[in-house]
Structures are given as structure tokens and as C-alpha cells.
């Protein structure tokens, strides 16, 4: 059974809209960055050392457990560590 041309056009447009809409929703996730984590800590007067940068990188790649544990080892309060690690992948 063949589709009429007039029925094909809305189908094509709907598919195109879904494809473009999906691309729009995936773009923000690609801009994750550990700088947000570092800035969150700097705003709390925490010195951003190499250990802090590494912990924030762990948060950026989605390893929240390692991020918070590493910040805890660096002497950052649990609350500040959790907040910083939460913003890293955003």
C-alpha cells in the first residue's frame, strides 16, 4: 500500500521536528564543566588546589561519589562538597 504525497508531507515534517527537538535537548548536557564546581567552592572561600580540580573533574564526568569523597578528603565540608559536585555536570 502506497502513501499519498499529501499524507507523506506531515509525516516528514513531524519526523524532522522530533529530530531537531531531540538535538536541542541534548546540547546543554554537552557543556558540562568542572569550572562550575570550582567556582562554587571558590565562592565559599575554598582554595582551589589540584586535588579540588581533580575532584571537580570526577563530578563533571558523573562520578559524584568520588567527587564528594575527594573533596571530603581535601577538608571541604560535606555540604559544600555535595553542592559543588552537584553543579559540576550541569
C-alpha positions as CSV (number, residue, x, y, z in Angstrom):
1,X,0.0,0.0,0.0
2,X,1.4,3.3,-1.1
3,X,1.1,6.6,0.9
4,X,-0.4,9.6,-0.9
5,X,2.0,12.5,-1.3
6,X,-0.3,14.7,0.8
7,X,-0.1,12.2,3.7
8,X,3.7,11.9,3.4
9,X,4.5,15.6,4.0
10,X,3.1,15.9,7.5
11,X,4.9,12.6,8.4
12,X,8.2,14.0,7.2
13,X,7.6,17.3,9.0
14,X,6.8,15.5,12.2
15,X,9.9,13.4,12.0
16,X,12.0,16.4,11.3
17,X,10.5,18.3,14.2
18,X,11.3,15.4,16.5
19,X,14.8,15.1,15.3
20,X,15.5,18.8,15.7
21,X,13.8,18.9,19.1
22,X,15.9,16.0,20.3
23,X,19.1,17.8,19.3
24,X,18.1,20.9,21.2
25,X,17.6,18.9,24.4
26,X,20.9,17.1,24.1
27,X,23.0,20.2,23.5
28,X,23.1,21.6,27.1
29,X,24.4,18.4,28.5
30,X,27.5,18.6,26.3
31,X,28.6,21.8,28.1
32,X,29.3,20.2,31.4
33,X,32.3,21.6,33.0
34,X,34.2,21.4,36.3
35,X,34.6,25.1,36.4
36,X,31.1,25.5,37.9
37,X,32.2,23.1,40.7
38,X,35.5,25.1,41.3
39,X,33.6,28.4,41.3
40,X,31.1,27.1,43.7
41,X,33.9,26.2,46.1
42,X,35.8,29.5,45.5
43,X,32.6,31.4,46.4
44,X,32.8,29.6,49.8
45,X,36.4,30.8,50.2
46,X,37.9,27.4,49.5
47,X,41.3,27.4,47.9
48,X,41.1,25.6,44.5
49,X,44.0,23.2,44.6
50,X,44.9,20.4,42.2
51,X,43.1,18.0,44.5
52,X,40.0,20.1,44.3
53,X,40.3,20.4,40.5
54,X,40.6,16.6,40.2
55,X,37.5,16.1,42.4
56,X,35.5,18.5,40.4
57,X,36.6,16.7,37.2
58,X,35.2,13.5,38.7
59,X,31.9,15.3,39.3
60,X,32.0,16.6,35.7
61,X,32.2,13.1,34.3
62,X,29.4,11.9,36.5
63,X,31.3,10.2,39.3
64,X,29.5,12.0,42.2
65,X,30.7,9.6,44.9
66,X,34.3,10.1,44.0
67,X,33.8,13.9,43.7
68,X,32.3,14.2,47.2
69,X,34.7,11.7,48.8
70,X,37.8,13.5,47.3
71,X,36.5,16.9,48.4
72,X,35.9,15.5,51.9
73,X,39.5,14.2,52.0
74,X,40.6,17.7,51.0
75,X,38.9,19.1,54.1
76,X,35.8,20.6,52.4
77,X,32.6,20.4,54.4
78,X,30.1,17.7,53.3
79,X,27.5,20.3,52.4
80,X,29.9,22.4,50.3
81,X,31.3,19.3,48.6
82,X,27.8,18.0,47.8
83,X,26.7,21.3,46.3
84,X,29.9,21.7,44.3
85,X,29.7,18.1,42.9
86,X,26.0,18.6,42.1
87,X,26.7,21.6,39.8
88,X,29.7,20.0,38.0
89,X,27.8,18.1,35.4
90,X,25.3,20.8,34.6
